[in-house]
Amino acid sequence: MERMDKSSSGRFNHRSKKGSVPGNRSVEWMRAMVLRQWRHGDPVKDPVRNIHHAGYFLDKLLEEVGASGSLEEKQLHDAWAKVAGDFIANNSKPESLKRGVLVLRVVQPALRFQLEQMKGKLLQNFKRELGEGVIKTIVLKV
């Protein structure tokens, strides 16, 4: 069944009837095993199955940081101008609104003190302007 052929180099080649090298399957198996170890596992059948677009996670991420369903910056600035009046709105500005906490930046400590005294009235005005529960507390920074 097997025959030995002498090649031009003087070596004998073992060939089966079909002309393939005996043990060729073991060579293919060994090559596949080495490649699998080198690549740290089997090749992935569907490489894009766990890839998602950013929009898939964006809503959940915004909700976690307290930014989902909140006001746009322009709406917040407009509401602040109506609630505080022109003078106070020109000397302070809303810095952020997260989870119902409005952070206001003021230009001087005297204005900060005045606004601290007016927090209750400001919160009432915000409730009237924006609705219940949008702004729960106000933090003032110089």
N, C-alpha and C positions, 0 to 999 in steps of 0.2 A: 504494500500500500504506500509506504513512504519510500522515497528514493533519495539517493544522495547524488547531488550534482557538484562537479568541481567547477568553481568560478575561475575567472581570469587571475585572481589574486592567489590562487592555490588553495583556498579554503573550501571546505565542503559546506554547502547549503542544504539544510533539511527542508524539504518541501513535501507537502501532502499532494494528493491527487489534484486538488483544486488549485494548487499553486500558492497557497497562503502559508505563511510561516506558522508552525505549530506553536501554540501558546500566545497567539496574537490577541485572543480575548483577554488573557491575563495582563498583557501590556496595556490594552485599552482600559481595563479596569483599574490598573495601577495608576495610569495617567489621570483618570477621572478622580481617583481618591486623592492624589497629590494636589490637583487643582482645587478640589473641594476644601482641603485643609488650608491651602494657600489663600483662598478667598474667604475663609472662616465660615463655611457652611455651604449648603446647596444653593444653586442659582435661584433667584426669586422668579416665580412664574408670572406674576403680575406686578411689575415694578411701580406702578402708579396707584395701586389700590389704597395705600394709606396716605396719599397726598391730597390735601384739601386746600381750597382757596382761602385767603385771609378772611374773606367775608363770612366764612363758616364759623369762625371763632370770634369775630369782631364784636357782635352784639353781646355775647356772654362776657367778654373782656370789659366792654364799656359798662355793663351792669355791675360787675364786680368793683370797679373803681368809682362807681356812683355817678357815671356820666350818661347813662341811658335814659331816654325820656326826659332829659333836662332841657333847659332853655338854651337857645342860641345866644351867643355873646351879645349881639345887637339887641335882642329882646331884653336881656338883663340890664344893659346900659340904659335903654329907654325907660325901663321900669324904675331904675335907680334915680334917674332924672325926675320922674314924676313923684316918687315917694319922698325924696330928700329936698327937692327944690333946686333952683339954679345955682345959688351960691355954694351950697354943700356939694352938689354934684360936680361943680367945676374944681373943687379943692379935694376931692376924693374920687376913687373909682373902684368898682368891683374887680377883685383880682381873680377869685375862683368861686365856684359853687359845686361842692361835692357832698353827696348824701345829706342835703338839706342845710349844710353849713356854708354860709356866705362869708367870704373873707373880703374885707374892705381895706384898701390902702388909703391912708389920709396923709396930708402934707405936714401937719404939725401936731404936737401933743395936745394943745389946747382944743383943737377940733376933735381929736380922739376922745378927750374927756367929755366934751359936749355930747358927742354921739353915744358914748357909754350911758349917759343919763337919759338919752332918748330911745334906747333899744326897744323898749316895749311898744312905743308909738310907731317906730319904724317897722317892727314885725307886723303890727296891725295893718299898716298901710300896704305892706307887701302881700299880706293875705288878701286884702281887697283887690290889689292890682293883679296878682298872679294866681291866686287861688290858694286853698287850704293845703298845707303840708309841703309846699314847694320849698320854702325857706323856713327852717325850724329855729335856727339860731344865727347870730351875727358875731363874727370875730373881727376886731379892729386892729390894724397894724399901722405903725408910723413908718 
